[in-house]
Amino acid sequence: MNSNSDYIKAYNKALDIISYREHFSQELEAKLCKRGFDKSVVSDVIREFIAKSYLDDLRAARLYISEKQYKYGKARLSAMLYDRGLQSSDVEIILDEIELSDREKLKNIIDGKIDELGFIPPYSEKEIAKLARFADSRGFGAGLIYEVVYELRGKR
C-alpha cells in the first residue's frame, strides 16, 4: 500500500510542477527524483502523463523554441533540445518548423547588438570582432558569421 501512496504523492507533485509551465519528460523526471521519489514510481507517473497528454515533449519543444528562436542559431537550439532529452528525429522536426533563416536571425541579432552597444558606422575591427564573438556565442556557424560580418565591413 505504501507504493500506491508514493505513486499518488508523486502524481500530485507532478501535477503541481507542470501547472506552472510546459515541461519535458526528462525535466519532470529529474525534478521528481530530486524530491526523493523512487525512480520506478516516477517512471509510472511519467508514462501516465504521456498517455493522458499532460506531458508531450514535442509540444514542450515547440513552446521552448518559440521563445528562443530569435536569439540563437539552429546549432545552439539543437544542442538545447538535446540537453532536454529530445530525440534526434524530434529535434529535426522542431528545427524544420523554425520560420526565420539563420541568416535573417543573425542579421537581426547583430543589428540589435549594434544598437545596444551604440556602435556607429564605420565599424572598427574591434567592434566587428566583438559582434562576431557574440554571434558565435549564440550558436551561429563560422561561415555565416563571416558572411554577415563581411557585409558590415562593406558599410565602412
Secondary structure per residue as TSV (DSSP state, phi and psi in degrees):
chain	resnum	aa	ss	phi	psi
A	1	M	-	360.0	-29.1
A	2	N	H	-60.5	-37.4
A	3	S	H	-62.9	-41.9
A	4	N	H	-63.9	-39.8
A	5	S	H	-63.9	-42.0
A	6	D	H	-63.2	-40.0
A	7	Y	H	-61.8	-45.6
A	8	I	H	-63.8	-41.8
A	9	K	H	-63.8	-44.4
A	10	A	H	-65.1	-41.3
A	11	Y	H	-60.5	-48.1
A	12	N	H	-65.5	-39.5
A	13	K	H	-65.8	-40.3
A	14	A	H	-63.3	-40.8
A	15	L	H	-60.4	-42.3
A	16	D	H	-61.5	-44.5
A	17	I	H	-64.4	-47.4
A	18	I	H	-77.3	-8.0
A	19	S	T	-71.8	-19.0
A	20	Y	T	-84.0	-39.5
A	21	R	S	-163.5	168.3
A	22	E	-	-68.2	137.7
A	23	H	-	-123.7	151.4
A	24	F	-	-80.2	151.9
A	25	S	H	-61.1	-37.8
A	26	Q	H	-64.1	-38.7
A	27	E	H	-62.3	-48.7
A	28	L	H	-62.7	-41.9
A	29	E	H	-59.0	-46.8
A	30	A	H	-62.6	-41.1
A	31	K	H	-66.3	-40.6
A	32	L	H	-69.8	-41.3
A	33	C	H	-64.6	-37.5
A	34	K	H	-62.4	-29.7
A	35	R	T	-85.2	5.5
A	36	G	T	94.9	8.8
A	37	F	-	-79.7	145.0
A	38	D	-	-63.9	141.2
A	39	K	H	-56.8	-39.7
A	40	S	H	-68.6	-37.0
A	41	V	H	-66.1	-43.7
A	42	V	H	-61.2	-44.2
A	43	S	H	-59.3	-41.5
A	44	D	H	-63.9	-42.5
A	45	V	H	-63.3	-44.9
A	46	I	H	-64.9	-41.4
A	47	R	H	-58.2	-43.7
A	48	E	H	-67.0	-40.5
A	49	F	H	-62.9	-39.4
A	50	I	H	-66.8	-42.9
A	51	A	H	-62.3	-34.9
A	52	K	T	-89.6	2.4
A	53	S	T	63.2	23.7
A	54	Y	S	-74.4	-26.8
A	55	L	-	-128.6	125.8
A	56	D	-	-147.6	110.8
A	57	D	H	-62.9	-37.4
A	58	L	H	-65.7	-41.7
A	59	R	H	-64.0	-43.5
A	60	A	H	-62.9	-40.4
A	61	A	H	-65.7	-41.1
A	62	R	H	-61.7	-43.8
A	63	L	H	-65.6	-43.1
A	64	Y	H	-61.9	-47.4
A	65	I	H	-68.8	-33.7
A	66	S	H	-61.5	-29.0
A	67	E	H	-82.3	-28.1
A	68	K	H	-104.8	-15.4
A	69	Q	T	-64.4	-22.6
A	70	Y	T	-89.4	-5.4
A	71	K	T	-105.9	-21.7
A	72	Y	S	-133.0	156.3
A	73	G	-	-80.4	170.1
A	74	K	H	-62.9	-34.3
A	75	A	H	-63.6	-44.0
A	76	R	H	-69.6	-41.4
A	77	L	H	-61.0	-41.7
A	78	S	H	-59.8	-46.7
A	79	A	H	-62.1	-38.7
A	80	M	H	-64.7	-38.5
A	81	L	H	-70.8	-40.8
A	82	Y	H	-60.8	-39.0
A	83	D	H	-62.1	-26.6
A	84	R	T	-92.9	9.0
A	85	G	T	89.2	12.8
A	86	L	-	-75.6	142.1
A	87	Q	-	-73.1	153.8
A	88	S	H	-61.0	-36.0
A	89	S	H	-65.5	-36.9
A	90	D	H	-71.2	-36.3
A	91	V	H	-61.5	-43.6
A	92	E	H	-61.8	-42.1
A	93	I	H	-60.1	-47.4
A	94	I	H	-64.9	-45.8
A	95	L	H	-67.4	-29.8
A	96	D	H	-67.9	-22.0
A	97	E	T	-84.2	-10.3
A	98	I	-	-65.2	134.6
A	99	E	-	-76.6	-54.6
A	100	L	S	-80.3	146.3
A	101	S	-	-75.1	160.2
A	102	D	H	-59.9	-36.0
A	103	R	H	-61.7	-47.2
A	104	E	H	-63.2	-43.1
A	105	K	H	-62.1	-45.3
A	106	L	H	-62.7	-42.2
A	107	K	H	-60.8	-44.5
A	108	N	H	-62.5	-43.2
A	109	I	H	-65.3	-44.4
A	110	I	H	-66.2	-40.6
A	111	D	H	-60.0	-41.9
A	112	G	H	-64.3	-40.0
A	113	K	H	-68.2	-38.1
A	114	I	H	-60.8	-45.0
A	115	D	H	-63.5	-43.6
A	116	E	H	-61.6	-41.4
A	117	L	H	-86.5	-10.7
A	118	G	T	73.4	26.4
A	119	F	-	-69.5	140.5
A	120	I	-	-123.6	132.8
A	121	P	S	-62.6	148.7
A	122	P	S	-74.1	141.9
A	123	Y	-	-83.8	137.3
A	124	S	-	-76.4	163.2
A	125	E	H	-60.8	-35.8
A	126	K	H	-64.3	-42.3
A	127	E	H	-66.5	-41.9
A	128	I	H	-64.0	-41.4
A	129	A	H	-63.1	-39.4
A	130	K	H	-63.3	-43.0
A	131	L	H	-64.8	-39.6
A	132	A	H	-64.3	-42.6
A	133	R	H	-63.6	-40.1
A	134	F	H	-61.7	-45.5
A	135	A	H	-62.7	-38.9
A	136	D	H	-63.0	-39.4
A	137	S	H	-67.7	-19.4
A	138	R	T	-91.2	2.2
A	139	G	T	91.5	21.0
A	140	F	-	-91.2	149.4
A	141	G	-	-71.7	151.8
A	142	A	H	-60.8	-40.2
A	143	G	H	-62.2	-44.3
A	144	L	H	-66.8	-41.3
A	145	I	H	-59.9	-44.8
A	146	Y	H	-59.3	-44.5
A	147	E	H	-60.8	-47.6
A	148	V	H	-68.9	-41.0
A	149	V	H	-67.2	-34.9
A	150	Y	H	-60.9	-38.6
A	151	E	H	-63.1	-37.7
A	152	L	H	-64.4	-38.4
A	153	R	H	-62.1	-31.4
A	154	G	H	-67.8	-19.2
A	155	K	T	-84.4	4.8
A	156	R	-	-75.7	360.0
